[in-house]
């Protein structure tokens, strides 16, 4: 029972982190679309921020998927 609860807590945390990462990436995309990024970033720095945001989304997506497959096996 504790394993299932711990797995659920880990999955919930991963889902929250994924939500934050997606929101950050969406914010950067919005800044790019309306040109506001030029007020806050140099081109190289903005490209790096977008790359890091995409990596974060990929990372947390993988974690959520691993938690999902792990919690299904634990039940």
FENNORBEL-V227584 format. One record per residue. RES is the residue in three letters. D_CENTER is the distance of its C-alpha to the mean C-alpha in Angstrom with 1 decimal. Layout:
res;d_center
RES;D_CENTER
RES;D_CENTER
//
This chain:
res;d_center
UNK;28.2
UNK;26.5
UNK;24.4
UNK;23.3
UNK;22.4
UNK;20.6
UNK;18.6
UNK;17.9
UNK;16.8
UNK;14.4
UNK;12.9
UNK;12.8
UNK;11.1
UNK;8.4
UNK;8.2
UNK;8.3
UNK;5.5
UNK;3.3
UNK;5.8
UNK;5.8
UNK;3.1
UNK;5.1
UNK;7.9
UNK;8.1
UNK;8.3
UNK;10.7
UNK;12.6
UNK;13.2
UNK;14.3
UNK;16.6
UNK;18.0
UNK;18.8
UNK;20.4
UNK;22.7
UNK;23.4
UNK;22.4
UNK;20.4
UNK;23.9
UNK;24.7
UNK;22.0
UNK;21.3
UNK;23.5
UNK;22.6
UNK;21.6
UNK;19.4
UNK;17.6
UNK;17.1
UNK;15.7
UNK;13.3
UNK;12.1
UNK;12.1
UNK;10.0
UNK;7.3
UNK;7.7
UNK;7.8
UNK;4.7
UNK;3.3
UNK;6.6
UNK;6.7
UNK;4.8
UNK;6.6
UNK;9.5
UNK;9.6
UNK;9.7
UNK;12.3
UNK;14.2
UNK;14.5
UNK;15.7
UNK;18.2
UNK;19.3
UNK;19.9
UNK;21.9
UNK;24.0
UNK;24.6
UNK;26.2
//
